[in-house]
Amino acid sequence: MKYRKASDVLPDELLREVQKYVSGEALYFPRRQRERRQWGEGTGARVYYKERNGEIREKYARGAAVEALADEYGLSVESIRKIVYG
């Protein structure tokens, strides 16, 4: 997360108003709802896990055992079951 100096971004009047409530502390302003990205979109994690889970489902469909898949992917048996049956 990139920090920006409030006085460089906010108009003076708004800055003074915010300082009435909090001064000298860091604030987090979340994105507006329509600008939010879903989990993993910025890092590529969403695509990675979708592809990995697809591979797991394919291997299971071809007869791979849940325990073997858990060992291969470093996941718990329960996690593999959630991927395969979910």
C-alpha positions in Angstrom: 0.0 0.0 0.0 1.3 3.4 -1.0 1.0 6.2 1.6 0.3 9.7 0.4 0.6 12.9 2.4 -3.0 14.2 3.2 -2.0 17.8 2.6 -0.9 16.9 -0.9 -4.3 15.3 -1.7 -7.0 17.0 0.3 -8.3 20.6 0.1 -7.2 22.7 3.1 -10.8 22.9 4.5 -11.3 19.2 4.4 -7.9 18.5 5.9 -8.7 20.8 8.9 -12.0 19.0 9.3 -10.4 15.6 9.4 -7.8 16.8 11.8 -10.5 17.6 14.3 -11.2 13.8 14.6 -7.7 12.4 14.1 -4.3 14.1 13.9 -0.9 12.6 13.3 -2.3 9.1 12.7 -2.4 7.0 9.6 -5.9 6.5 8.1 -7.0 3.9 5.6 -9.6 4.9 3.1 -11.1 1.8 1.4 -11.9 1.9 -2.3 -15.4 2.7 -3.3 -17.4 -0.5 -3.9 -17.5 -0.2 -7.7 -13.7 0.2 -7.8 -12.9 -2.8 -5.6 -11.1 -5.8 -7.1 -11.9 -9.3 -6.0 -9.5 -11.3 -3.9 -6.4 -12.3 -5.9 -7.0 -10.2 -9.0 -4.0 -7.9 -8.4 -1.5 -10.7 -7.6 -2.6 -13.4 -9.9 -3.4 -15.7 -7.0 -7.0 -16.1 -8.2 -5.9 -17.5 -11.6 -3.2 -19.7 -10.0 -5.6 -21.4 -7.6 -8.3 -21.8 -10.3 -5.8 -23.6 -12.5 -4.4 -25.7 -9.7 -7.8 -26.8 -8.6 -8.7 -27.6 -12.1 -5.7 -29.9 -12.3 -6.6 -31.6 -9.1 -10.2 -32.2 -10.3 -8.9 -33.7 -13.6 -6.4 -36.0 -11.8 -9.1 -37.1 -9.5 -11.5 -37.8 -12.4 -8.8 -40.0 -14.0 -8.5 -42.0 -10.8 -6.0 -40.4 -8.6 -6.5 -41.1 -4.9 -7.4 -38.2 -2.6 -4.4 -39.0 -0.3 -2.0 -39.0 -3.3 -3.2 -35.7 -4.4 -2.9 -34.3 -0.9 0.8 -35.4 -0.9 1.5 -34.1 -4.4 0.0 -30.6 -3.7 1.0 -30.3 -0.1 -2.6 -30.0 1.0 -4.7 -31.8 3.6 -7.0 -34.6 2.6 -9.9 -32.4 3.7 -8.8 -29.6 1.4 -8.6 -31.9 -1.6 -12.0 -33.2 -0.8 -13.4 -29.7 -0.7 -11.8 -29.0 -4.1 -13.0 -32.3 -5.7 -16.5 -32.4 -4.2 -17.2 -28.7 -3.9 
